[in-house]
Amino acid sequence: MDLKLQGKKALVTGSDRGTGEIIAKTLAAEGVTVAFHSIKSGGSDTISKSVDNSVAVWGDISKEEGTLQVAQQALDSLGIVDILVNNYGTASQGFWTKSSSFDWIDMYQKNVLSAARLIQLLSPQMKKLKWGRIIQLGTIGSNQPNSIMPHYYASKSALANITVSLAKELSNTGITVNTISPGLIHTPEIEAGYRIRAQKKGWGKTWEKILENIVKYDFPNPVGRIACREEIADVVVFICSPRADYINGQNIRIDGGAVRYV
């Protein structure tokens, strides 16, 4: 299937590693010129040099000045930004009884305002182009939060909320806005953490056996496994394409059926 993405220009935040890296590389494979973003200087240089038609940008988008820097670097390097993928985000341990106001504000700066600031900076030129894509990376925790990390789940829920509001704001502009909400994703960091946990709990040594216990105890779902990063990236890239022109204002779950409601 031709996704008709040749010649588009994208900024993918937090794309120096993890799921963001795979999203950016998948967009590049479809003919998109991509700005790989890192928080620290030089953090995405090596990756961008290994991918054709890509550039590296950097800046701490949890802060106003860093966000301005990233937007300007992307526009200077790409000329335009048709596609904004707000992938950057972070989680921290938190509890209702212990998390401070600073902890809550920090989560909102990193997970919500980082996206909102880039939207304000880059959506005006999308309007002039009369076409654009804005995608947030959320979590199924926005539908089904846990009792721990309330500040994290609240911030991710806000991303899903602003998606609907922004889709209405950008009516009839040619710009669509969607949230992609994965469940548990198989990343090197997740695997390393679970291997340590498996050793303590006696879950076995092979990843296949560990995965059985993850699905049994932590992430039950009808598919019987967790997602790989490529599965998330493929959905994001399709939503970025002109073939998804009529998909707008949605919170799309990729969770193997873990969240069970209509």
For each residue, the residues with C-beta under 8 A, 3 or more apart:
1: 243
2:
3: 30 237 238 240 241 242 243
4: 241 242 243
5: 8 27 30 31 32 237 240 241 242
6: 30 31 32
7: 31 33
8: 5 31 32 33 82 83 240
9: 32 33 34 35 78 79 80 81 82 83
10: 24 27 32 33 34 35 81 82 83 84 85 240
11: 34 35 37 57 70 71 74 78 81 83 84 85 118 122
12: 15 20 23 24 27 34 35 36 37 85 87
13: 20 37 61 70 85 86 87 88 114 115 118
14: 17 18 20 37 38 39 87 88 89
15: 12 20 21 23 24 34 36 37 38 44 47 85 87
16: 20 21 36 37 38 39 43 44 47
17: 14 20 21
18: 14 21 22 187 189 229
19: 22 23 87 137 182 185 187 229 232 233
20: 12 13 14 15 16 17 23 24 37 85 87 88 137
21: 15 16 17 18 24 25 36 47
22: 18 19 25 26 229 230 232 233
23: 12 15 19 20 26 27 85 87 232 233 236 237
24: 10 12 15 20 21 27 28 34 36 47 51 54 85
25: 21 22 28 29 34 51 233
26: 22 23 29 30 230 233 234 236 237
27: 5 10 12 23 24 30 32 34 83 85 237 240
28: 24 25 31 32 33 34 51 52 53 54
29: 25 26
30: 3 5 6 26 27 237 241
31: 5 6 7 8 28 53
32: 5 6 8 9 10 27 28 53 83 240
33: 7 8 9 10 28 53 54 55 78
34: 9 10 11 12 15 24 25 27 28 51 53 54 55
35: 9 10 11 12 54 55 56 57 73 74 77 78 81
36: 12 15 16 21 24 44 47 48 51 54 55 56 57
37: 11 12 13 14 15 16 20 44 56 57 58 59 61 70 74 88
38: 14 15 16 41 42 43 44 56 57 58
39: 14 16 43 58 59 60 61 66 88
40: 43 58 60
41: 38 58
42: 38 45 56 58
43: 16 38 39 40 58
44: 15 16 36 37 38 47 48 56 57 58
45: 42 48 49 56
46: 49 50
47: 15 16 21 24 36 44 50 51 54 56
48: 36 44 45 51 54 55 56
49: 45 46 56
50: 46 47
51: 24 25 28 34 36 47 48 54
52: 28
53: 28 31 32 33 34
54: 24 28 33 34 35 36 47 48 51
55: 33 34 35 36 48 74 77 78
56: 35 36 37 38 42 44 45 47 48 49
57: 11 35 36 37 38 44 70 73 74 77
58: 37 38 39 40 41 42 43 44 69 70 73
59: 37 39 65 66 67 68 69 70 73
60: 39 40 63 66
61: 13 37 39 66 67 70 88 114 117 118
62: 66 106 109 110 113 114
63: 60 66 67 109
64: 67 68 117
65: 59 68 69
66: 39 59 60 61 62 63 69 70
67: 59 61 63 64 70 71 114 117 118 121
68: 59 64 65 71 72 121
69: 58 59 65 66 72 73
70: 11 13 37 57 58 59 61 66 67 73 74 118
71: 11 67 68 74 75 118 121 122
72: 68 69 75 76
73: 35 57 58 59 69 70 76 77
74: 11 35 37 55 57 70 71 77 78 81 122
75: 71 72 78 79 80 81 122 125
76: 72 73
77: 35 55 57 73 74
78: 9 11 33 35 55 74 75 81
79: 9 75
80: 9 75 125 129
81: 9 10 11 35 74 75 78 84 122 125 126
82: 8 9 10 126 129 131 132 133
83: 8 9 10 11 27 32 132 133 135 240
84: 10 11 81 118 119 122 123 126 132 133 134 135
85: 10 11 12 13 15 20 23 24 27 135 137 236 240
86: 13 89 114 115 118 119 134 135 136 137 159
87: 12 13 14 15 19 20 23 137
88: 13 14 20 37 39 61 110 114 115
89: 14 86 110 111 114 137 155 156
90: 107 110 111
91: 149 152
92: 103 106 107 149 151 152
93: 148 149
94: 98 99 103 107 148 149 150 151 152
95: 98 99 148 149 150
96: 99 147 150
97:
98: 94 95
99: 94 95 96 103 104 150 151
100: 103 104
101: 104 105
102: 105 106
103: 92 94 99 100 106 107 151
104: 99 100 101 107 108 151 154
105: 101 102 108 109
106: 62 92 102 103 109 110 151
107: 90 92 94 103 104 110 111 112 151 152 154 155
108: 104 105 111 112 113 151 155 158
109: 62 63 105 106 112 113 114
110: 62 88 89 90 106 107 113 114 155
111: 89 90 107 108 114 115 152 155 156 158 159
112: 107 108 109 115 116 155 158 159 162
113: 62 108 109 110 116 117
114: 13 61 62 67 86 88 89 109 110 111 117 118
115: 13 86 88 111 112 118 119 136 159 162
116: 112 113 119 120 162
117: 61 64 67 113 114 120 121
118: 11 13 61 67 70 71 84 86 114 115 121 122
119: 84 86 115 116 122 123 134 166
120: 116 117 123
121: 67 68 71 117 118 124
122: 11 71 74 75 81 84 118 119 125 126
123: 84 119 120 126 127 132 134 170 175
124: 121 127 128
125: 75 80 81 122 128 129
126: 81 82 84 122 123 129 131 132 134 173 174 175
127: 123 124 130 132 170 173 175
128: 124 125
129: 80 82 125 126 132 174
130: 127 173 174
131: 82 126 174 175 242
132: 82 83 84 123 126 127 129 173 174 175 176
133: 82 83 84 175 176 239 240
134: 84 86 119 123 126 166 175 176 177 178
135: 83 84 85 86 177 178 179 180 236 239 240
136: 86 115 159 160 162 163 177 178 179 180
137: 19 20 85 86 87 89 159 179 180 181 182 232 236
138: 142 156 159 160 179 180 181 251
139: 142 153 156 181 182 183
140: 143 144 181 182 183 253 255 258 259
141: 144 145 146 152 153 156 157
142: 138 139 145 153 156 157 159 160 179 181 251
143: 140 181 251 253 259 261
144: 140 141 258 259
145: 141 142 150 153 154 157
146: 141 149 153
147: 96 150
148: 93 94 95
149: 91 92 93 94 95 146 152 153
150: 94 95 96 99 145 147 153 154
151: 92 94 99 103 104 106 107 108 154 155
152: 91 92 94 107 111 141 149 155 156
153: 139 141 142 145 146 149 150 156 157
154: 104 107 145 150 151 157 158
155: 89 107 108 110 111 112 151 152 158 159
156: 89 111 138 139 141 142 152 153 159 160 181
157: 141 142 145 153 154 160 161
158: 108 111 112 154 155 161 162
159: 86 111 112 115 136 137 138 142 155 156 162 163 179
160: 136 138 142 156 157 163 164 179 181 251
161: 157 158 164 165
162: 112 115 116 136 158 159 165 166
163: 136 159 160 166 167 177 178 179 249 250 251
164: 160 161 167 168 249
165: 161 162 168 169
166: 119 134 162 163 169 170 177
167: 163 164 170 171 176 177 178 248 249
168: 164 165 171 249
169: 165 166
170: 123 127 166 167 173 175 176 177
171: 167 168
172:
173: 126 127 130 132 170
174: 126 129 130 131 132
175: 123 126 127 131 132 133 134 170
176: 132 133 134 167 170 239 244 245 247 248 249
177: 134 135 136 163 166 167 170 248 249
178: 134 135 136 163 167 239 247 248 249 250 251 252
179: 135 136 137 138 142 159 160 163 250 251 252
180: 135 136 137 138 232 235 236 239 252 254
181: 137 138 139 140 142 143 156 160 251 252 253 254 255
182: 19 137 139 140 185 227 232 253 254 255
183: 139 140 219 221 226 227 253 254 255 256 258 259
184: 190 214 218 219 226 227
185: 19 182 190 226 227 228 229 232
186: 190 191 226 227 228 229
187: 18 19 190 191 229
188: 191 192
189: 18 192 193
190: 184 185 186 187 193 194 226
191: 186 187 188 194 195 207
192: 188 189 195 196
193: 189 190 196 197
194: 190 191 197 198 210 214
195: 191 192 198 199 207 210
196: 192 193 199 200
197: 193 194 200 201 203
198: 194 195 201 202 203 204 205 209 210 213
199: 195 196 202 203 205
200: 196 197
201: 197 198 213
202: 198 199
203: 197 198 199 209 210 213
204: 198 209 210 212 213
205: 198 199 209 210
206: 209 210
207: 191 195 210 211
208: 211 212
209: 198 203 204 205 206 212 213
210: 194 195 198 203 204 205 206 207 213 214
211: 207 208 214 215 225 226
212: 204 208 209 215 216
213: 198 201 203 204 209 210 216 217 218
214: 184 194 210 211 217 218 219 226
215: 211 212 218 219 220 221 224 225 226
216: 212 213 220
217: 213 214
218: 184 213 214 215
219: 183 184 214 215 226 258
220: 215 216 258
221: 183 215 224 225 255 256 257 258
222: 256 257
223: 256 257
224: 215 221 256
225: 211 215 221 256
226: 183 184 185 186 190 211 214 215 219 256
227: 182 183 184 185 186 231 232 254 255 256
228: 185 186 231 232
229: 18 19 22 185 186 187 232 233
230: 22 26 233 234
231: 227 228 234 235 254
232: 19 22 23 137 180 182 185 227 228 229 235 236 254
233: 19 22 23 25 26 229 230 236 237
234: 26 230 231 237 238
235: 180 231 232 238 239 252 254
236: 23 26 85 135 137 180 232 233 239 240
237: 3 5 23 26 27 30 233 234 240 241
238: 3 234 235 241 243 244
239: 133 135 176 178 180 235 236 244 247 252
240: 3 5 8 10 27 32 83 85 133 135 236 237 244
241: 3 4 5 30 237 238 244
242: 3 4 5 131 245
243: 1 3 4 238
244: 176 238 239 240 241 247
245: 176 242
246:
247: 176 178 239 244 250
248: 167 176 177 178
249: 163 164 167 168 176 177 178
250: 163 178 179 247
251: 138 142 143 160 163 178 179 181
252: 178 179 180 181 235 239
253: 140 143 181 182 183 259
254: 180 181 182 183 227 231 232 235
255: 140 181 182 183 221 227 258 259
256: 183 221 222 223 224 225 226 227
257: 221 222 223 260
258: 140 144 183 219 220 221 255
259: 140 143 144 183 253 255
260: 257
261: 143
262:
